[in-house]
């Protein structure tokens, strides 16, 4: 098998694993930081996005403390 085909198969596998990971996280209500960053860049470019740690803390607070804070969109 050529090097090109192996590299292509690895890229496809990585893409599939990424989709499986996103689906798994979504099933259990775990927010996706990368999706959040994309949303912030697309819809709120004037705002500074939260750090990964701040984002995780906010998600935990929303989940276990009755949704404290307002969602932006």
Secondary structure, DSSP 8 states (H G I E B T S, - for coil): --HHHHHHHHHHHHHHHHHHHHHHHHHTT---HHHHHHHHHHH-TTS----HHHHHHHHHHHHHTT--S----
